[in-house]
Amino acid sequence: MTHPVSVSFAALNIDCTDSDALAGFWGNALGRPVSPGKVAGDTAVDAAGHESGPRMIFHTTSEVNPANNRFRPILVTEHYDEEIERLTGLGAKPVNEVNLPEVRWTTLADPEGNEFDLVTWRPA
């Protein structure tokens, strides 16, 4: 028996040591508003609409393990070099770069060491 899907991806929870600072980084990186979370001590980066992706909730905890980063956001851009400069200016650190004929991407770490990728596709 097949059941219809009744769930959607509403938010991504990210543990961190400073929810205000990390939400500020991601809010600036994505050009999205930052607001208090619904739980005391949390800070959120709100979605501007369905196309902007899920809400991001930053939860302050003392048990953060950056090496155990199970989710790695992927950001896509047509202005790769400008975005690398902007994101590093916000505090991201490049970790690895891959440069192939069809795609170029850099893995970066946010200010708390959580990795994410910036990707640009090249025309065939």
N, C-alpha and C positions, 0 to 999 in steps of 0.2 A: 504494500500500500504506500503510495506516495503522498507526502504531506507538503503543502505549500510552504515556502520559506516565509517566516514571520519575524525575522531578525534583520537588523541593519547595523552597520559599523558606525556607532555614534561618537566614540571618543577613544583616544589612545592615552593610557595612564603611564606616566614616566616618573619613577622614583628619582629623587635628587636631594642634594644637601641644602640648596637655596632655591625654593620654588619661584620667588619673585625674580631673581636674576636670570634663571634659566628660561622662564616664560618670557621675560623681556627679550632675551636673545632670539628665541623662536618667533615671537611676535614681530620683531623687526626683520628677521630673515624672511618671513613669509608675507609681511605687510598686512598682518591681521591684528585685531584688537586684543588686548590683554584685560582680563577681569578677575575678580576674586572667584575662587572655586566655591562650589556649594558646600564643601566640607572645610571647617576651620583649618587654616594653615596651607590649604591648596591654592594654587593660582592657575588660571586657565587661559589658553589662547583660543579665542572663539573662531568658529568657521564663519566666513563671510557669505557662504551659500554652499549648496551641495557640491558644486564644482571645485571648491577650495579644499575639500577633504574633511576629515572628521575633526572635531574639537580635540584639543590636546590638554590634558590635565596633568599638572606638575605637583607631585606629592612629596613634601619634605619628610625625609627619613634619615636616620643615622646609619642605616645598613645598606649603603649604595655600593654596588660592585660593577664598575664600568666594563670590566672584561666579560660580564654576563649580559651583554646588550643583545637581547633576543629579537628586538625589533630594530630595523635600520631603515629610517625614512629615506625615500628616494625623491629628490627634487629634480625637475626637468626644466631646462632653459634653452633659449635660442641665443642668449647673451652670456656665454660660458665664462670668458675671461673677466668680464665686468662683474659677474656674480661671484666668482672666486675672490676677487679683490674686495667686494663688499662684505662677503661672509667672513673672510679673514679679518677684515677691519672691525667686525662685530665681536671677534674673539675666537672664531673657529680656527683649528689647526689642521693643515693638510696631513694625511696619513699615507695615502697611496694614490698614484695616478695611472690610469690606463688610457693609452692613445692608440686606437685601432682605426682602420680606414672608414668604418661605418659608424663608430661611436667613440666618444671620449668621455671619461668620467673620472672624478676625483672622490676618494673617500676622505671625509673630513671628520674631525671630532669637535663637538660643541664644547663650551667652557668647562663642562664636568666630565668630558671624555667619552660621551655617547657618540657613536659613529653614525654618519649619514652620508649619502652619496649625492653628488651633483652631476647630472648627466646631460649631454647634448648629442643629438643624432645628426649625422652628416648626410646630405643628399646622396643618393646612389649615383 
